[in-house]
Amino acid sequence: LITGCIRTGMVTPRNNTGDDWIAASERQRVKFEQQTEITQTDGRTFRISYHPTNSGGFVVTRADVTEQRQAEDLATEREALLGTIMDTNPTPVVMARVEDSKVIYLSPAARATYGDMEYIRDYYVHPEQRVEYVEELNATGRVREKTIQVRDTWGGSHTVTLSGGMTEYNGETCVVS
């Protein structure tokens, strides 16, 4: 900034080159890098960045991030809605990895009925029923109304009818039942 002002004649340095001003500016200048977002009245959002230069000035960049922010807002709203639906759904819902049956998600209704389960396989009274269920899911992608015996949180067992589907979550194949 100082160099540009000297070149254009906006200021007159004490010496011919202005080196003393530039040196003083460098000693006194506080380095800063700042990034902020501004939403305009028309709804567009811009990321503004300020970066200091070695000559005492700064560079300002501006990027339109409107679509990115809208997509993030929509994803946040969907997550909140899904969380509300899952937390208030009276039907037990469990998501577990296919590979080792580790529980990834347990709805409040499932937790109330089956307790805090770490591995879904531990709740099958007959482990071969889980194997059959997963094999059917692998073959068709969905299973509707498969009857199995499960253990409950009270130490007993009862018959349930499962419906489920396969999904990918964090790069792993999971079953939602």
BAROVEX-862351 format. One line per 3 residues: number of its first residue (from 1); their letters; for each residue x, y, z of N, C-alpha, C, O. Coordinates in steps of 0.05 Angstrom, whole numbers. Example, Ala and Ser with C-alpha at 12.3 -4.5 7.8 and 13.67 -1.06 7.14 Angstrom:
1	AS	264 -114 156 246 -90 156 264 -66 156 285 -66 169; 257 -45 142 273 -21 143 258 1 157 268 23 161
This chain:
1	LIT	17 -24 0 0 0 0 17 25 0 13 44 -15; 38 25 17 56 48 19 71 51 -7 73 74 -18; 81 29 -18 96 31 -43 78 42 -66 87 58 -82
4	GCI	54 32 -67 35 42 -87 29 72 -84 27 86 -104; 26 81 -59 21 109 -55 45 126 -63 41 148 -74; 69 116 -58 93 131 -66 95 132 -97 100 153 -109
7	RTG	91 109 -110 93 108 -139 73 126 -153 79 139 -173; 49 128 -142 28 145 -155 30 174 -148 16 191 -159; 48 180 -129 51 208 -122 31 217 -101 28 241 -96
10	MVT	17 198 -89 -3 206 -69 10 217 -44 0 234 -31; 34 206 -38 50 216 -15 78 222 -25 88 211 -45; 92 239 -10 120 246 -16 137 237 7 134 247 29
13	PRN	156 218 2 174 209 23 195 229 29 201 247 14; 208 225 53 229 243 60 254 238 43 269 257 39; 259 214 35 281 209 16 269 202 -11 245 200 -13
16	NTG	285 200 -31 275 196 -58 260 170 -63 243 168 -80; 268 149 -48 256 122 -54 234 115 -34 217 98 -41; 233 127 -12 213 120 8 220 96 25 204 85 40
19	DDW	246 88 23 255 64 37 251 67 68 246 48 82; 254 92 78 251 96 107 222 92 116 217 80 137; 203 100 99 175 95 106 169 65 105 156 54 123
22	IAA	179 52 85 173 23 82 185 8 105 172 -10 116; 210 15 113 223 1 135 208 7 161 204 -12 177; 199 31 165 183 38 189 157 23 190 148 13 210
25	SER	145 21 166 119 7 164 122 -22 171 106 -34 185; 143 -34 161 148 -63 167 153 -67 196 144 -88 207; 166 -49 210 171 -52 239 145 -49 255 142 -62 275
28	QRV	128 -32 246 103 -25 261 79 -42 252 59 -44 267; 81 -53 229 57 -67 218 51 -92 234 68 -108 242; 25 -96 240 16 -120 254 6 -138 232 -12 -131 217
31	KFE	17 -162 230 8 -181 210 -19 -192 218 -24 -198 241; -36 -194 198 -62 -206 204 -71 -221 179 -66 -213 156; -85 -242 184 -100 -256 164 -127 -260 176 -130 -269 198
34	QQT	-147 -253 161 -174 -254 171 -192 -265 150 -190 -259 126; -211 -281 158 -231 -291 140 -258 -288 153 -261 -294 177; -278 -279 139 -304 -275 150 -325 -281 128 -318 -282 104
37	EIT	-349 -285 136 -371 -289 117 -391 -267 121 -397 -259 143; -401 -257 98 -421 -235 99 -444 -244 82 -441 -253 59; -468 -242 93 -493 -247 78 -505 -220 71 -511 -204 88
40	QTD	-509 -217 45 -520 -192 35 -550 -192 38 -562 -212 43; -562 -169 34 -591 -166 36 -606 -183 15 -629 -190 19; -593 -189 -7 -606 -206 -28 -603 -235 -22 -612 -252 -38
43	GRT	-591 -242 1 -589 -270 9 -563 -284 1 -558 -306 11; -547 -272 -16 -522 -284 -24 -502 -282 -2 -500 -261 12; -485 -303 2 -465 -304 22 -438 -305 9 -433 -320 -9
46	FRI	-420 -288 19 -392 -287 9 -373 -292 31 -376 -282 54; -351 -307 25 -329 -310 43 -308 -289 34 -299 -289 12; -301 -272 53 -282 -251 48 -257 -257 64 -258 -263 88
49	SYH	-234 -256 50 -208 -261 63 -190 -237 59 -189 -225 38; -175 -230 80 -156 -208 80 -129 -221 86 -126 -234 106; -109 -216 68 -83 -227 72 -62 -204 69 -63 -190 48
52	PTN	-44 -201 88 -23 -180 86 -3 -187 64 2 -211 59; 8 -167 52 30 -171 33 56 -161 45 56 -147 65; 78 -169 33 104 -161 44 110 -132 40 128 -121 52
55	SGG	95 -119 22 101 -90 17 84 -72 34 83 -48 30; 69 -83 54 54 -66 72 25 -64 65 10 -52 81; 16 -75 43 -12 -74 36 -26 -100 43 -17 -115 60
58	FVV	-48 -105 30 -63 -129 35 -78 -137 10 -84 -120 -7; -85 -162 8 -101 -173 -14 -127 -181 -3 -129 -195 18; -148 -174 -16 -175 -182 -8 -186 -201 -29 -186 -194 -53
61	TRA	-196 -224 -20 -209 -242 -39 -238 -246 -30 -245 -243 -6; -255 -251 -49 -283 -255 -44 -293 -279 -60 -288 -281 -84; -307 -297 -46 -317 -321 -60 -347 -324 -53 -354 -321 -29
64	DVT	-363 -329 -72 -392 -333 -68 -396 -361 -57 -391 -381 -72; -405 -364 -33 -409 -390 -20 -439 -395 -14 -446 -411 4; -456 -380 -28 -485 -382 -23 -495 -410 -26 -508 -420 -7
67	EQR	-489 -424 -48 -500 -451 -52 -489 -470 -31 -503 -488 -22; -463 -467 -24 -451 -484 -4 -465 -481 23 -471 -500 36; -470 -456 31 -484 -451 57 -512 -461 56 -522 -472 76
70	QAE	-526 -458 33 -554 -468 31 -554 -498 34 -572 -509 47; -535 -511 21 -534 -541 22 -528 -549 51 -540 -569 61; -510 -535 65 -504 -542 93 -528 -537 111 -533 -553 128
73	DLA	-542 -515 106 -566 -509 122 -587 -531 118 -600 -540 137; -591 -539 93 -610 -560 87 -603 -586 100 -620 -600 111; -577 -593 99 -568 -618 111 -572 -617 142 -580 -637 154
76	TER	-567 -594 154 -571 -591 183 -601 -594 190 -608 -607 209; -618 -582 173 -647 -584 178 -656 -613 175 -672 -623 191; -646 -627 155 -654 -655 150 -644 -672 173 -659 -690 182
79	EAL	-620 -668 183 -610 -683 206 -627 -679 230 -633 -698 245; -635 -654 235 -652 -648 258 -679 -661 256 -689 -673 275; -690 -660 231 -716 -673 227 -714 -703 230 -731 -715 244
82	LGT	-694 -715 219 -690 -744 221 -686 -752 251 -697 -772 260; -670 -736 265 -666 -741 294 -692 -740 309 -697 -757 326; -709 -721 303 -735 -719 316 -753 -743 310 -765 -754 327
85	IMD	-753 -750 284 -769 -773 276 -760 -799 290 -776 -814 301; -733 -803 289 -723 -828 301 -726 -828 331 -732 -849 343; -723 -805 344 -725 -804 374 -754 -807 383 -759 -815 406
88	TNP	-773 -800 367 -801 -802 375 -816 -826 363 -839 -831 370; -803 -841 346 -815 -864 333 -819 -886 354 -800 -894 368; -843 -896 358 -848 -917 378 -838 -945 369 -837 -963 386
91	TPV	-830 -948 344 -820 -973 335 -789 -975 339 -775 -956 332; -780 -996 352 -751 -999 356 -736 -1000 329 -744 -1015 310; -715 -984 326 -699 -984 302 -670 -987 310 -660 -974 329
94	VMA	-656 -1005 296 -628 -1011 301 -613 -1010 275 -622 -1021 255; -589 -998 275 -571 -999 252 -545 -1012 262 -533 -1003 282; -537 -1033 249 -513 -1048 257 -496 -1054 232 -507 -1059 210
97	RVE	-469 -1055 236 -452 -1063 214 -456 -1092 207 -460 -1109 225; -455 -1098 182 -458 -1126 172 -434 -1142 181 -436 -1165 190; -410 -1130 178 -385 -1145 183 -383 -1158 210 -377 -1182 212
100	DSK	-389 -1143 231 -385 -1153 258 -410 -1150 276 -409 -1157 300; -432 -1139 266 -457 -1135 280 -455 -1113 301 -473 -1111 318; -434 -1096 300 -431 -1074 319 -454 -1054 315 -459 -1046 292
103	VIY	-468 -1047 336 -490 -1028 335 -480 -1000 330 -462 -990 344; -490 -987 309 -483 -960 302 -504 -940 313 -497 -919 323; -529 -948 312 -551 -931 321 -572 -948 335 -578 -970 325
106	LSP	-582 -938 357 -603 -951 372 -623 -930 379 -617 -912 394; -648 -933 369 -668 -913 376 -676 -915 405 -672 -936 418; -688 -894 416 -697 -896 444 -717 -919 449 -715 -932 470
109	AAR	-734 -925 429 -753 -947 433 -738 -974 433 -745 -992 448; -717 -977 417 -701 -1001 417 -685 -1004 443 -683 -1025 454; -675 -982 453 -660 -982 478 -678 -990 501 -670 -1005 519
112	ATY	-703 -980 501 -721 -986 522 -729 -1016 522 -733 -1028 543; -730 -1027 499 -739 -1055 496 -715 -1075 499 -718 -1096 512; -692 -1068 488 -670 -1087 488 -646 -1078 505 -627 -1094 507
115	GDM	-646 -1055 516 -624 -1045 532 -602 -1034 514 -606 -1032 490; -580 -1027 526 -557 -1016 510 -542 -1040 499 -527 -1053 513; -545 -1044 474 -532 -1067 461 -507 -1058 446 -508 -1037 432
118	EYI	-486 -1073 448 -462 -1066 434 -461 -1081 407 -452 -1071 387; -469 -1107 408 -470 -1123 384 -498 -1135 381 -508 -1148 399; -509 -1132 358 -536 -1141 353 -537 -1172 354 -558 -1183 361
121	RDY	-516 -1185 346 -516 -1215 346 -521 -1226 374 -532 -1248 376; -515 -1211 395 -519 -1221 422 -549 -1222 430 -556 -1234 450; -566 -1210 414 -594 -1209 421 -611 -1230 406 -635 -1232 411
124	YVH	-598 -1244 388 -612 -1266 374 -611 -1290 392 -590 -1299 400; -634 -1302 398 -635 -1327 413 -622 -1349 397 -608 -1366 408; -627 -1349 371 -616 -1369 353 -598 -1354 333 -607 -1343 314
127	PEQ	-571 -1354 338 -552 -1339 321 -555 -1345 291 -550 -1327 275; -563 -1369 284 -566 -1375 255 -588 -1358 242 -588 -1354 218; -607 -1347 258 -628 -1330 247 -616 -1304 237 -625 -1292 217
130	RVE	-596 -1294 251 -582 -1270 241 -568 -1275 215 -569 -1259 196; -555 -1298 213 -540 -1305 189 -560 -1307 166 -554 -1296 144; -583 -1320 170 -603 -1322 149 -614 -1294 141 -618 -1289 117
133	YVE	-619 -1277 161 -629 -1250 156 -610 -1234 139 -618 -1221 119; -584 -1235 146 -564 -1220 131 -560 -1232 103 -557 -1217 84; -561 -1258 101 -559 -1271 74 -582 -1262 56 -578 -1256 32
136	ELN	-606 -1261 67 -629 -1252 52 -627 -1223 44 -634 -1215 22; -617 -1206 62 -612 -1178 56 -591 -1175 34 -595 -1159 16; -570 -1190 36 -549 -1189 15 -560 -1197 -12 -553 -1186 -33
139	ATG	-579 -1216 -13 -590 -1226 -38 -610 -1207 -50 -611 -1203 -74; -626 -1194 -33 -649 -1178 -43 -647 -1148 -37 -660 -1132 -49; -630 -1141 -17 -627 -1113 -9 -648 -1105 12 -643 -1085 26
142	RVR	-670 -1119 14 -691 -1113 33 -704 -1139 43 -706 -1159 28; -712 -1138 68 -727 -1161 79 -752 -1149 92 -751 -1130 107; -775 -1162 87 -800 -1154 100 -811 -1177 116 -814 -1199 106
145	EKT	-817 -1171 141 -831 -1190 159 -817 -1217 162 -828 -1238 156; -793 -1216 173 -779 -1241 180 -782 -1245 210 -776 -1227 226; -792 -1268 218 -798 -1274 246 -773 -1287 258 -762 -1306 248
148	IQV	-765 -1275 282 -741 -1286 296 -747 -1285 326 -766 -1272 335; -729 -1298 341 -730 -1297 370 -707 -1279 380 -685 -1283 372; -714 -1260 398 -693 -1242 409 -695 -1241 439 -716 -1248 451
151	RDT	-673 -1234 451 -671 -1229 480 -680 -1200 486 -675 -1183 470; -693 -1196 508 -701 -1169 515 -685 -1160 540 -670 -1175 551; -690 -1135 548 -675 -1123 570 -682 -1135 597 -667 -1131 616
154	WGG	-704 -1149 599 -713 -1161 624 -702 -1190 627 -710 -1203 647; -686 -1199 609 -675 -1226 611 -692 -1248 598 -684 -1271 598; -714 -1240 587 -730 -1260 573 -725 -1259 543 -707 -1247 533
157	SHT	-742 -1274 529 -741 -1273 500 -769 -1272 489 -788 -1280 502; -771 -1262 465 -797 -1261 452 -793 -1261 422 -771 -1257 411; -815 -1265 408 -815 -1266 379 -820 -1238 368 -838 -1224 377
160	VTL	-804 -1230 348 -808 -1205 335 -809 -1209 305 -799 -1230 295; -820 -1190 291 -820 -1191 262 -803 -1168 252 -809 -1145 258; -781 -1175 239 -762 -1155 229 -768 -1148 200 -775 -1165 184
163	SGG	-764 -1123 194 -762 -1113 166 -737 -1097 166 -731 -1083 185; -723 -1098 144 -698 -1083 143 -687 -1079 115 -697 -1090 95; -666 -1064 114 -653 -1058 89 -623 -1053 93 -614 -1048 116
166	MTE	-608 -1055 72 -579 -1050 72 -575 -1021 65 -589 -1009 50; -553 -1010 77 -546 -983 71 -515 -980 75 -503 -997 88; -504 -959 64 -476 -952 69 -475 -929 89 -490 -910 86
169	YNG	-458 -932 108 -455 -910 128 -425 -909 135 -413 -929 144; -413 -886 131 -385 -882 137 -367 -903 123 -348 -912 135; -375 -910 99 -359 -929 83 -363 -958 91 -348 -975 81
172	ETC	-382 -963 108 -386 -991 117 -415 -999 110 -433 -983 109; -418 -1025 104 -445 -1035 98 -459 -1041 124 -448 -1055 142; -483 -1031 126 -499 -1034 151 -527 -1043 145 -537 -1041 122
175	VVS	-539 -1055 165 -567 -1064 164 -583 -1046 182 -576 -1041 205; -605 -1035 172 -624 -1020 188 -649 -1038 190 -661 -1045 170; -657 -1044 215 -679 -1062 221 -699 -1048 240 -719 -1060 247
